[in-house]
Amino acid sequence: MPQFFLNKRLIILLVSIILLVALIGFSLRERTRLTWPEQFVKDTTGWVQSLVSKPAHLVAGFFGNLQDLQNTYEENKQLKARVDKTVSLESQVQELKKENKDLRDSLGEKQTLSDSEPLPATVIGRNPDRWHEMIIIDKGNLNGVKQNMAVVTAGGLIGKVKSVDQFSSTVQLLSSMDPKNRISVTIQGSSNIYGFVQGFDEQKNLLLVKSIPTGTKIEKGQTVITSGLGGMFPRGLMVGTVVDVTPDQYGLNQTALVKPGADFYDINSVIVIKRTAPEPSASAMGDSQGGNL
């Protein structure tokens, strides 16, 4: 009797294994339609999932909207503070401009190194082989453009006018590797520090401001502007910000690595800056076309 039950259990186990393998093989084969039990289970599961997911999405969206509203409120608060600060600064600038004008009038000084006139222009040509050296603009001699005039974008100074034709001009970029291309600049701080933009680090995309005396303290983040002492560029044109300072190979001077304010790679529209202050003669400056600007 026990032997019979043992054989019966063995037979049931074998039949179960066979049925399981058959079901697995049946479910794995490619079918265009599901059986009605499978279709019923699938439809029921999808309906339950839809029933649960919709309220869940509504709740999640509600809390997400609350978070977005809170973020918008904080951003609006910060923007209002900035607007208030900007209005205050504009008011101070207007007052300072008025005081400066009154002082200049009282001293009989009508012009400063910062006085200039802007001339908008559009880039019409760029040589792929000299992409980081030259651009061609659509303003020339007929528009009053002269050699060595400063050229800027909204970000800051990009270079100077190298040559002028009747209807167009060629602009030499600060990123060009011309040792004669020197721009007189000022590093702003508690006391002004003077140097010359002379060279460009192509690997780091940084301008090199040289001829800074050793021992002069320069900090990261200081602003670099044109000095106006070169004879052609007006004072105050944005050049960039200091990111590092290194000694030169002889240890007599320092070189400041400056991140340009302008993007030399993507240039479409520019402004030619005409200095209105009197320009010293080339002989008085002791230099020619390749001199300090």
Buried (B, 14 or more C-beta within 10 A) or exposed (E): EEEEEEEEEEEEEEEEEEEEEEEEEEEEEEEEEEEEEEEEEEEEEEEEEEEEEEEEEEEEEEEEEEEEEEEEEEEEEEEEEEEEEEEEEEEEEEEEEEEEEEEEEEEEEEEBBBBBEEBEBEBEEBEEEEEBBBBBBBBBBEBEBBBBBBBBBEBBBBBBBBBBEEEBBBBBBBBBEBEEBBBBBBBBBEEEBBBBBBBBEEEEBBBBBBBBEEEBEBEEEBBBBBBBBBBBBBBBBBBBBBBEBEEEEEEEBBBBBBBBBBEBEEBEEBBBBBBBBEBEEEEEBEBEEEBBB
